[in-house]
């Protein structure tokens, strides 16, 4: 199950901004199995993902833009060993067709 929302808007002139929020629930009702009986299955049965993202986009012309972004994802499971947070920061050059 997944729910996601993205809001985009012109901030000033050629500068655009975007915010993204999301939630995803993954159920492993049948659990995990492994092909090798010597390797135990990890044991988690569900995982919830919480996502937040922010982006700034500077339009250079009709096709080209420079963007900077930050994405945060939080992984929450029923086994604390698998809980984690991920931060991604980046920038790039984008071409729109």
QUICOR-V478715 format. One record per pair of residues at least 12 apart in sequence whose C-alpha atoms are under 8 Angstrom apart, sorted by the first residue. I is the first residue (numbers start at 0). J is the second residue. Records with the same first field share a line. If there is no record, write none. Layout:
I: J ; J
This chain:
0: 23 ; 24 ; 25
1: 21 ; 22 ; 23 ; 24
2: 21 ; 22 ; 23
3: 19 ; 20 ; 21 ; 22
4: 19 ; 20 ; 21
5: 17 ; 18 ; 19 ; 20
6: 18 ; 19
13: 57 ; 58 ; 59
14: 55 ; 56 ; 57 ; 58
15: 55 ; 56 ; 57 ; 58
16: 53 ; 54 ; 55 ; 56
17: 52 ; 53 ; 54 ; 55
18: 51 ; 52 ; 53 ; 54
19: 50 ; 51 ; 52 ; 53
20: 49 ; 50 ; 51 ; 52
21: 48 ; 49 ; 50 ; 51
22: 47 ; 48 ; 49 ; 50
23: 47 ; 48 ; 49
24: 45 ; 46 ; 47 ; 48
25: 45 ; 46 ; 47
26: 44 ; 45 ; 46
27: 43 ; 44 ; 45
28: 44 ; 45
29: 44
30: 42 ; 43 ; 44
31: 43
42: 78
43: 76 ; 77 ; 78
44: 76 ; 77
45: 76 ; 77
46: 74 ; 75 ; 76 ; 77
47: 74 ; 75 ; 76
48: 72 ; 73 ; 74 ; 75
49: 72 ; 73 ; 74
50: 70 ; 71 ; 72 ; 73
51: 70 ; 71 ; 72
52: 68 ; 69 ; 70 ; 71
53: 68 ; 69 ; 70
54: 66 ; 67 ; 68 ; 69
55: 67 ; 68
61: 95
62: 94 ; 95 ; 96
63: 92 ; 93 ; 94 ; 95
64: 92 ; 93 ; 94
65: 90 ; 91 ; 92 ; 93
66: 90 ; 91 ; 92 ; 93
67: 88 ; 89 ; 90 ; 91
68: 88 ; 89 ; 90
69: 86 ; 87 ; 88 ; 89
70: 85 ; 86 ; 87 ; 88
71: 84 ; 85 ; 86 ; 87
72: 84 ; 85 ; 86
73: 85
